Amino acid sequence: MAENLNVFDFELTDEQMSRIADLDTGVSVALDHHDPAVAGQLGGFRLG
């Protein structure tokens, strides 16, 4: 359990942060919530 508390015990370099930022393509890989059809489906979704 003590190991689980150390999740923030690391640092990223500027290069690593830049590489992570480059992963953001600005496009969803799962669905496009800007698409009216998808937005309509999401709006009609109800949890159990």
Biopython code that builds the backbone (N, CA, C, O; Angstrom):
import numpy as np
from Bio.PDB.StructureBuilder import StructureBuilder

atoms = [
    (1, "MET", "N", (0.811, -1.187, 0.000)),
    (1, "MET", "CA", (0.000, 0.000, 0.000)),
    (1, "MET", "C", (0.861, 1.260, 0.000)),
    (1, "MET", "O", (0.481, 2.273, -0.588)),
    (2, "ALA", "N", (1.991, 1.203, 0.641)),
    (2, "ALA", "CA", (2.860, 2.376, 0.672)),
    (2, "ALA", "C", (3.334, 2.736, -0.733)),
    (2, "ALA", "O", (3.490, 3.915, -1.050)),
    (3, "GLU", "N", (3.564, 1.733, -1.575)),
    (3, "GLU", "CA", (3.993, 1.994, -2.947)),
    (3, "GLU", "C", (2.919, 2.753, -3.719)),
    (3, "GLU", "O", (3.240, 3.571, -4.581)),
    (4, "ASN", "N", (1.671, 2.498, -3.425)),
    (4, "ASN", "CA", (0.581, 3.178, -4.116)),
    (4, "ASN", "C", (0.530, 4.667, -3.793)),
    (4, "ASN", "O", (-0.001, 5.449, -4.581)),
    (5, "LEU", "N", (1.062, 5.061, -2.673)),
    (5, "LEU", "CA", (1.049, 6.467, -2.276)),
    (5, "LEU", "C", (2.119, 7.282, -3.000)),
    (5, "LEU", "O", (2.104, 8.511, -2.942)),
    (6, "ASN", "N", (3.044, 6.608, -3.680)),
    (6, "ASN", "CA", (4.139, 7.288, -4.358)),
    (6, "ASN", "C", (3.841, 7.575, -5.830)),
    (6, "ASN", "O", (4.772, 7.675, -6.629)),
    (7, "VAL", "N", (2.584, 7.708, -6.203)),
    (7, "VAL", "CA", (2.234, 7.905, -7.612)),
    (7, "VAL", "C", (2.669, 9.274, -8.135)),
    (7, "VAL", "O", (2.786, 9.453, -9.348)),
    (8, "PHE", "N", (2.907, 10.231, -7.259)),
    (8, "PHE", "CA", (3.322, 11.559, -7.687)),
    (8, "PHE", "C", (4.802, 11.809, -7.411)),
    (8, "PHE", "O", (5.260, 12.951, -7.446)),
    (9, "ASP", "N", (5.533, 10.759, -7.142)),
    (9, "ASP", "CA", (6.949, 10.873, -6.811)),
    (9, "ASP", "C", (7.806, 10.712, -8.065)),
    (9, "ASP", "O", (8.658, 9.826, -8.129)),
    (10, "PHE", "N", (7.575, 11.588, -9.080)),
    (10, "PHE", "CA", (8.371, 11.565, -10.287)),
    (10, "PHE", "C", (8.302, 12.942, -10.936)),
    (10, "PHE", "O", (7.442, 13.755, -10.597)),
    (11, "GLU", "N", (9.194, 13.190, -11.852)),
    (11, "GLU", "CA", (9.207, 14.451, -12.591)),
    (11, "GLU", "C", (9.374, 14.151, -14.060)),
    (11, "GLU", "O", (10.048, 13.191, -14.432)),
    (12, "LEU", "N", (8.759, 14.975, -14.903)),
    (12, "LEU", "CA", (8.926, 14.854, -16.341)),
    (12, "LEU", "C", (9.791, 16.005, -16.832)),
    (12, "LEU", "O", (9.671, 17.137, -16.364)),
    (13, "THR", "N", (10.656, 15.696, -17.776)),
    (13, "THR", "CA", (11.496, 16.735, -18.361)),
    (13, "THR", "C", (10.653, 17.564, -19.347)),
    (13, "THR", "O", (9.549, 17.164, -19.718)),
    (14, "ASP", "N", (11.179, 18.700, -19.754)),
    (14, "ASP", "CA", (10.495, 19.521, -20.751)),
    (14, "ASP", "C", (10.309, 18.744, -22.058)),
    (14, "ASP", "O", (9.277, 18.867, -22.717)),
    (15, "GLU", "N", (11.308, 17.950, -22.424)),
    (15, "GLU", "CA", (11.210, 17.145, -23.648)),
    (15, "GLU", "C", (10.084, 16.117, -23.522)),
    (15, "GLU", "O", (9.316, 15.925, -24.465)),
    (16, "GLN", "N", (9.980, 15.462, -22.380)),
    (16, "GLN", "CA", (8.914, 14.489, -22.177)),
    (16, "GLN", "C", (7.540, 15.160, -22.220)),
    (16, "GLN", "O", (6.604, 14.619, -22.809)),
    (17, "MET", "N", (7.417, 16.322, -21.607)),
    (17, "MET", "CA", (6.151, 17.058, -21.635)),
    (17, "MET", "C", (5.789, 17.449, -23.067)),
    (17, "MET", "O", (4.621, 17.383, -23.452)),
    (18, "SER", "N", (6.777, 17.851, -23.849)),
    (18, "SER", "CA", (6.550, 18.215, -25.238)),
    (18, "SER", "C", (6.087, 17.013, -26.049)),
    (18, "SER", "O", (5.181, 17.126, -26.874)),
    (19, "ARG", "N", (6.707, 15.869, -25.814)),
    (19, "ARG", "CA", (6.315, 14.651, -26.539)),
    (19, "ARG", "C", (4.904, 14.231, -26.176)),
    (19, "ARG", "O", (4.161, 13.755, -27.034)),
    (20, "ILE", "N", (4.526, 14.399, -24.926)),
    (20, "ILE", "CA", (3.161, 14.082, -24.504)),
    (20, "ILE", "C", (2.178, 15.036, -25.173)),
    (20, "ILE", "O", (1.125, 14.612, -25.648)),
    (21, "ALA", "N", (2.519, 16.323, -25.211)),
    (21, "ALA", "CA", (1.649, 17.317, -25.846)),
    (21, "ALA", "C", (1.466, 17.018, -27.329)),
    (21, "ALA", "O", (0.394, 17.258, -27.884)),
    (22, "ASP", "N", (2.502, 16.497, -27.970)),
    (22, "ASP", "CA", (2.414, 16.154, -29.397)),
    (22, "ASP", "C", (1.430, 15.023, -29.668)),
    (22, "ASP", "O", (0.979, 14.855, -30.801)),
    (23, "LEU", "N", (1.094, 14.249, -28.646)),
    (23, "LEU", "CA", (0.135, 13.152, -28.817)),
    (23, "LEU", "C", (-1.285, 13.662, -29.036)),
    (23, "LEU", "O", (-2.125, 12.946, -29.583)),
    (24, "ASP", "N", (-1.556, 14.890, -28.615)),
    (24, "ASP", "CA", (-2.892, 15.464, -28.766)),
    (24, "ASP", "C", (-3.078, 15.934, -30.201)),
    (24, "ASP", "O", (-2.501, 16.938, -30.619)),
    (25, "THR", "N", (-3.890, 15.199, -30.947)),
    (25, "THR", "CA", (-4.136, 15.537, -32.348)),
    (25, "THR", "C", (-5.323, 16.481, -32.498)),
    (25, "THR", "O", (-5.569, 17.007, -33.583)),
    (26, "GLY", "N", (-6.059, 16.696, -31.404)),
    (26, "GLY", "CA", (-7.236, 17.544, -31.468)),
    (26, "GLY", "C", (-8.459, 16.823, -32.004)),
    (26, "GLY", "O", (-9.518, 17.428, -32.171)),
    (27, "VAL", "N", (-8.317, 15.532, -32.274)),
    (27, "VAL", "CA", (-9.409, 14.729, -32.811)),
    (27, "VAL", "C", (-9.634, 13.538, -31.885)),
    (27, "VAL", "O", (-8.686, 12.855, -31.496)),
    (28, "SER", "N", (-10.887, 13.297, -31.540)),
    (28, "SER", "CA", (-11.212, 12.165, -30.688)),
    (28, "SER", "C", (-11.023, 10.856, -31.442)),
    (28, "SER", "O", (-11.420, 10.739, -32.601)),
    (29, "VAL", "N", (-10.422, 9.885, -30.792)),
    (29, "VAL", "CA", (-10.271, 8.576, -31.418)),
    (29, "VAL", "C", (-11.491, 7.697, -31.149)),
    (29, "VAL", "O", (-11.657, 6.653, -31.780)),
    (30, "ALA", "N", (-12.338, 8.116, -30.220)),
    (30, "ALA", "CA", (-13.501, 7.303, -29.855)),
    (30, "ALA", "C", (-14.759, 7.772, -30.575)),
    (30, "ALA", "O", (-15.451, 6.963, -31.195)),
    (31, "LEU", "N", (-15.065, 9.058, -30.503)),
    (31, "LEU", "CA", (-16.252, 9.597, -31.151)),
    (31, "LEU", "C", (-16.108, 11.095, -31.297)),
    (31, "LEU", "O", (-15.328, 11.732, -30.589)),
    (32, "ASP", "N", (-16.858, 11.645, -32.213)),
    (32, "ASP", "CA", (-16.817, 13.081, -32.450)),
    (32, "ASP", "C", (-18.062, 13.702, -31.846)),
    (32, "ASP", "O", (-19.135, 13.657, -32.449)),
    (33, "HIS", "N", (-17.929, 14.287, -30.652)),
    (33, "HIS", "CA", (-19.104, 14.845, -29.977)),
    (33, "HIS", "C", (-19.583, 16.131, -30.639)),
    (33, "HIS", "O", (-20.609, 16.684, -30.243)),
    (34, "HIS", "N", (-18.845, 16.617, -31.653)),
    (34, "HIS", "CA", (-19.298, 17.786, -32.418)),
    (34, "HIS", "C", (-20.244, 17.372, -33.544)),
    (34, "HIS", "O", (-20.943, 18.214, -34.109)),
    (35, "ASP", "N", (-20.270, 16.084, -33.870)),
    (35, "ASP", "CA", (-21.157, 15.561, -34.908)),
    (35, "ASP", "C", (-22.584, 15.531, -34.347)),
    (35, "ASP", "O", (-22.820, 14.900, -33.317)),
    (36, "PRO", "N", (-23.539, 16.202, -35.006)),
    (36, "PRO", "CA", (-24.909, 16.249, -34.485)),
    (36, "PRO", "C", (-25.533, 14.873, -34.248)),
    (36, "PRO", "O", (-26.288, 14.698, -33.292)),
    (37, "ALA", "N", (-25.231, 13.911, -35.091)),
    (37, "ALA", "CA", (-25.790, 12.563, -34.909)),
    (37, "ALA", "C", (-25.257, 11.924, -33.629)),
    (37, "ALA", "O", (-26.011, 11.313, -32.871)),
    (38, "VAL", "N", (-23.968, 12.069, -33.397)),
    (38, "VAL", "CA", (-23.357, 11.505, -32.188)),
    (38, "VAL", "C", (-23.869, 12.243, -30.959)),
    (38, "VAL", "O", (-24.192, 11.620, -29.947)),
    (39, "ALA", "N", (-23.943, 13.557, -31.043)),
    (39, "ALA", "CA", (-24.451, 14.352, -29.910)),
    (39, "ALA", "C", (-25.880, 13.938, -29.581)),
    (39, "ALA", "O", (-26.244, 13.858, -28.408)),
    (40, "GLY", "N", (-26.678, 13.680, -30.582)),
    (40, "GLY", "CA", (-28.063, 13.239, -30.347)),
    (40, "GLY", "C", (-28.110, 11.886, -29.669)),
    (40, "GLY", "O", (-28.935, 11.663, -28.783)),
    (41, "GLN", "N", (-27.241, 10.985, -30.072)),
    (41, "GLN", "CA", (-27.195, 9.668, -29.430)),
    (41, "GLN", "C", (-26.759, 9.800, -27.978)),
    (41, "GLN", "O", (-27.323, 9.153, -27.095)),
    (42, "LEU", "N", (-25.756, 10.635, -27.730)),
    (42, "LEU", "CA", (-25.294, 10.830, -26.358)),
    (42, "LEU", "C", (-26.367, 11.485, -25.499)),
    (42, "LEU", "O", (-26.521, 11.149, -24.325)),
    (43, "GLY", "N", (-27.104, 12.418, -26.085)),
    (43, "GLY", "CA", (-28.164, 13.103, -25.345)),
    (43, "GLY", "C", (-29.301, 12.177, -24.965)),
    (43, "GLY", "O", (-30.014, 12.433, -23.995)),
    (44, "GLY", "N", (-29.479, 11.104, -25.719)),
    (44, "GLY", "CA", (-30.550, 10.162, -25.424)),
    (44, "GLY", "C", (-30.125, 8.990, -24.572)),
    (44, "GLY", "O", (-30.940, 8.129, -24.241)),
    (45, "PHE", "N", (-28.845, 8.950, -24.211)),
    (45, "PHE", "CA", (-28.313, 7.832, -23.424)),
    (45, "PHE", "C", (-28.728, 7.962, -21.967)),
    (45, "PHE", "O", (-28.567, 9.023, -21.365)),
    (46, "ARG", "N", (-29.253, 6.901, -21.408)),
    (46, "ARG", "CA", (-29.677, 6.890, -20.000)),
    (46, "ARG", "C", (-28.982, 5.759, -19.266)),
    (46, "ARG", "O", (-28.915, 4.632, -19.757)),
    (47, "LEU", "N", (-28.470, 6.065, -18.095)),
    (47, "LEU", "CA", (-27.853, 5.039, -17.252)),
    (47, "LEU", "C", (-28.934, 4.276, -16.508)),
    (47, "LEU", "O", (-29.887, 4.862, -15.993)),
    (48, "GLY", "N", (-28.777, 2.979, -16.459)),
    (48, "GLY", "CA", (-29.642, 2.018, -15.852)),
    (48, "GLY", "C", (-30.565, 2.391, -14.835)),
    (48, "GLY", "O", (-31.299, 1.544, -14.328)),
]
sb = StructureBuilder()
sb.init_structure("model")
sb.init_model(0)
sb.init_chain("A")
sb.init_seg("    ")
for serial, (resi, resn, name, xyz) in enumerate(atoms, 1):
    if name == "N":
        sb.init_residue(resn, " ", resi, " ")
    sb.init_atom(name, np.array(xyz, "f"), 0.0, 1.0, " ", f" {name:<3s}", serial, name[0])
structure = sb.get_structure()
